[in-house]
Amino acid sequence: FNYRAAEYLWQHGWRKFFQWFDYMSWYPLGRPVGTTIYPGMQFTSVWIKQFILPNWSINDICCFVPAWFGVLATLATSALCYTC
């Protein structure tokens, strides 16, 4: 999960995110980050920071999102198995 991408998305917005070309990664070629990653986790982290946890840093949210999603997936799977 790319923390730098979430930080860039938080600071610059989604339009610049999709046009972002990172010259520091994959030296010497660079990388068009916004169009070559799956940005769902980054957008979710920014949404959580904006609406649910505004006092947290984007780094902390990015660290907790995979754990939170794991808990939600486990609960959803157990509910599905319980109904079966």
Secondary structure, DSSP 8 states (H G I E B T S, - for coil): --HHHHHHHHHH-HHHHHT--BTTSTTTT-B-HHHHS-THHHHHHHHHHHHT-TTS-HHHHHHHHHHHHHHHHHHHHHHHHHH-
